[in-house]
């Protein structure tokens, strides 16, 4: 794929994600008014999709010196694992909530299409050299999910509202919530490991091909 086509594809993906987020927010606004923004911004799905929109736009319009910088690669990796978790979590725990969406296309975009695009983007065009390291990537990439969990429980304790039933101790029970969070943490660690190892393999493979070409 040419650089121009890749930029167009990433901009298109960002526009699709933004359209889904705007459409979903309008549903929140129609039902809750302006106070619905806090709830809208409290969902892991919405924050992760918003992050991917920004990353995709950054990859499309920012120079390579920025997109290859440590902080951008950390942001990209964080978004990638969060989007994959969004898709897997929805398929495993929230498929029966599809009927809650007034516009079904929004549900498909945010929970299925965008996570798949985020994964494909990483697999097809992983960050260039240097090779990533799991030990440093795992705590950096898990920072956002950890902060989200902390915020969710603080906000839930203060208001009694939780964005997802499986992390609501009032409905699921404390042990079930802990079990779900432990499973999600383990899944995130596995995702970090897989994406890092894949990037390391791609970088090493590209280096080997360059060495063969120069012989």
C-alpha positions as CSV (number, residue, x, y, z in Angstrom):
1,X,0.0,0.0,0.0
2,X,1.4,3.4,-0.9
3,X,1.9,6.0,1.8
4,X,-0.9,8.2,0.4
5,X,-3.4,5.4,0.3
6,X,-2.4,4.4,3.9
7,X,-3.0,8.0,5.0
8,X,-6.4,8.1,3.3
9,X,-7.3,4.7,4.9
10,X,-6.3,5.9,8.4
11,X,-8.2,9.2,8.0
12,X,-11.3,7.3,6.8
13,X,-11.0,5.0,9.9
14,X,-10.7,8.0,12.1
15,X,-13.8,9.6,10.5
16,X,-15.8,6.4,10.9
17,X,-14.9,6.1,14.6
18,X,-15.7,9.8,15.2
19,X,-19.0,9.4,13.5
20,X,-19.8,6.5,15.8
21,X,-18.8,8.4,18.9
22,X,-20.9,11.5,17.8
23,X,-23.9,9.3,17.0
24,X,-23.6,7.6,20.4
25,X,-23.2,10.9,22.3
26,X,-26.4,12.2,20.6
27,X,-28.2,9.2,22.1
28,X,-26.9,10.1,25.5
29,X,-27.7,13.8,25.1
30,X,-31.3,13.0,23.9
31,X,-31.9,10.9,27.0
32,X,-29.8,12.7,29.7
33,X,-29.0,16.2,28.4
34,X,-25.6,17.7,29.1
35,X,-25.1,15.6,32.2
36,X,-24.9,12.6,29.9
37,X,-21.4,13.7,28.8
38,X,-19.9,12.4,32.1
39,X,-21.5,9.0,31.7
40,X,-20.6,9.0,28.0
41,X,-17.0,9.7,28.8
42,X,-16.9,7.1,31.6
43,X,-17.2,4.1,29.2
44,X,-14.0,2.3,28.4
45,X,-15.3,1.7,24.9
46,X,-15.9,5.3,24.2
47,X,-12.5,6.5,25.6
48,X,-10.6,3.7,23.7
49,X,-12.4,4.6,20.4
50,X,-11.6,8.3,20.9
51,X,-8.0,7.4,21.5
52,X,-7.8,5.3,18.4
53,X,-9.4,8.2,16.4
54,X,-6.6,10.5,17.6
55,X,-3.8,7.9,17.0
56,X,-5.1,7.2,13.5
57,X,-5.2,10.9,12.6
58,X,-1.7,11.3,14.1
59,X,-0.4,8.4,12.0
60,X,-1.9,10.0,8.9
61,X,-0.8,13.6,9.4
62,X,2.2,13.8,11.7
63,X,5.8,13.4,10.6
64,X,7.6,10.1,11.1
65,X,9.8,11.6,13.8
66,X,6.7,12.1,15.9
67,X,4.9,8.9,15.2
68,X,8.1,6.9,15.9
69,X,8.8,8.7,19.2
70,X,8.5,6.7,22.4
71,X,5.4,8.5,23.7
72,X,3.5,8.1,20.5
73,X,4.3,4.4,20.2
74,X,3.2,4.0,23.9
75,X,-0.1,5.7,23.0
76,X,-0.5,3.5,19.9
77,X,0.2,0.3,21.9
78,X,-2.2,1.4,24.7
79,X,-4.9,2.1,22.2
80,X,-4.3,-1.1,20.3
81,X,-4.7,-3.4,23.4
82,X,-7.6,-1.4,24.7
83,X,-9.5,-1.6,21.4
84,X,-8.9,-5.4,21.2
85,X,-10.1,-5.7,24.8
86,X,-13.2,-3.7,23.8
87,X,-14.0,-6.1,21.0
88,X,-13.4,-9.2,23.0
89,X,-15.1,-7.9,26.1
90,X,-18.2,-7.0,24.2
91,X,-18.4,-10.4,22.5
92,X,-17.9,-12.2,25.8
93,X,-19.9,-10.1,28.2
94,X,-22.1,-7.5,26.6
95,X,-23.6,-9.0,23.4
96,X,-27.1,-9.0,25.0
97,X,-26.9,-5.2,25.3
98,X,-27.0,-4.6,21.6
99,X,-30.7,-3.8,21.8
100,X,-30.0,-0.8,24.0
101,X,-28.6,1.1,21.1
102,X,-31.1,3.2,19.1
103,X,-28.9,3.0,16.1
104,X,-27.5,-0.6,15.6
105,X,-24.7,0.7,13.3
106,X,-23.2,2.6,16.2
107,X,-22.9,-0.6,18.2
108,X,-21.2,-2.5,15.3
109,X,-18.8,0.4,14.6
110,X,-17.6,0.9,18.1
111,X,-17.6,-2.7,19.4
112,X,-16.6,-4.6,16.3
113,X,-15.4,-2.7,13.3
114,X,-13.1,-0.2,15.0
115,X,-11.4,-2.8,17.3
116,X,-10.7,-4.9,14.2
117,X,-9.3,-1.9,12.3
118,X,-7.0,-1.1,15.2
119,X,-5.7,-4.7,15.3
120,X,-5.2,-4.9,11.6
121,X,-3.4,-1.5,11.6
122,X,-0.9,-2.8,14.2
123,X,-0.4,-6.1,12.5
124,X,0.0,-4.7,9.0
125,X,2.0,-1.6,9.9
126,X,3.6,-2.1,13.3
127,X,6.0,0.6,14.7
128,X,9.4,0.6,13.1
129,X,12.7,-0.2,14.8
130,X,13.8,-0.2,17.5
131,X,12.3,-3.4,18.8
132,X,9.9,-3.0,21.7
133,X,10.5,-4.6,25.1
134,X,7.8,-6.3,27.0
135,X,9.1,-5.3,30.4
136,X,8.8,-1.6,29.7
137,X,5.8,-1.8,27.5
138,X,3.5,-3.7,29.9
139,X,3.4,-1.1,32.6
140,X,3.2,1.8,30.2
141,X,0.4,0.3,28.1
142,X,-1.6,-0.8,31.2
143,X,-1.5,2.7,32.8
144,X,-4.6,3.9,31.0
145,X,-6.8,0.8,31.9
146,X,-5.5,1.0,35.5
147,X,-6.4,4.7,35.8
148,X,-9.8,4.0,34.2
149,X,-10.6,1.3,36.8
150,X,-9.6,3.6,39.6
151,X,-11.8,6.4,38.3
152,X,-14.7,4.0,37.7
153,X,-14.8,2.8,41.3
154,X,-14.3,6.3,42.7
155,X,-17.1,7.6,40.5
156,X,-19.3,4.6,41.3
157,X,-18.7,5.0,45.0
158,X,-19.7,8.7,44.8
159,X,-22.7,8.3,42.5
160,X,-23.8,4.7,42.7
161,X,-23.5,4.4,38.9
162,X,-21.2,2.1,37.0
163,X,-20.8,2.0,33.3
164,X,-20.8,-1.8,33.0
165,X,-22.8,-4.4,35.1
166,X,-19.9,-6.8,35.4
167,X,-17.9,-4.2,37.4
168,X,-20.8,-3.0,39.5
169,X,-20.4,-4.6,43.0
170,X,-24.0,-3.8,43.8
171,X,-25.3,-6.1,41.1
172,X,-22.5,-8.6,40.4
173,X,-21.0,-9.0,43.9
174,X,-17.5,-8.2,45.0
175,X,-16.0,-11.6,44.2
176,X,-17.4,-11.6,40.7
177,X,-16.1,-8.1,40.1
178,X,-12.6,-9.1,41.3
179,X,-12.6,-12.2,39.1
180,X,-13.6,-10.2,36.0
181,X,-11.0,-7.6,36.6
182,X,-8.3,-10.2,37.2
183,X,-9.3,-12.0,34.0
184,X,-9.2,-8.7,32.0
185,X,-5.8,-7.8,33.5
186,X,-4.4,-11.2,32.5
187,X,-5.9,-10.8,29.0
188,X,-4.3,-7.3,28.7
189,X,-0.9,-8.6,29.7
190,X,-1.2,-11.4,27.1
191,X,-2.2,-8.9,24.5
192,X,0.8,-6.7,25.3
193,X,3.1,-9.7,25.1
194,X,1.7,-10.8,21.7
195,X,1.8,-7.3,20.1
196,X,5.3,-6.6,21.4
197,X,6.6,-10.0,20.2
198,X,4.9,-9.5,16.8
199,X,6.6,-6.1,16.4
200,X,9.9,-7.5,17.5
201,X,9.6,-10.3,14.9
202,X,8.7,-7.8,12.1
203,X,11.6,-5.6,12.9
204,X,14.0,-8.5,13.0
205,X,12.6,-9.9,9.8
206,X,13.0,-6.5,8.1
207,X,16.6,-6.3,9.3
208,X,17.4,-9.7,8.0
209,X,16.0,-8.9,4.6
210,X,18.0,-5.7,4.5
211,X,21.2,-7.6,5.4
212,X,20.5,-10.1,2.6
213,X,19.9,-7.3,0.1
214,X,23.2,-5.6,1.0
215,X,25.3,-8.8,0.6
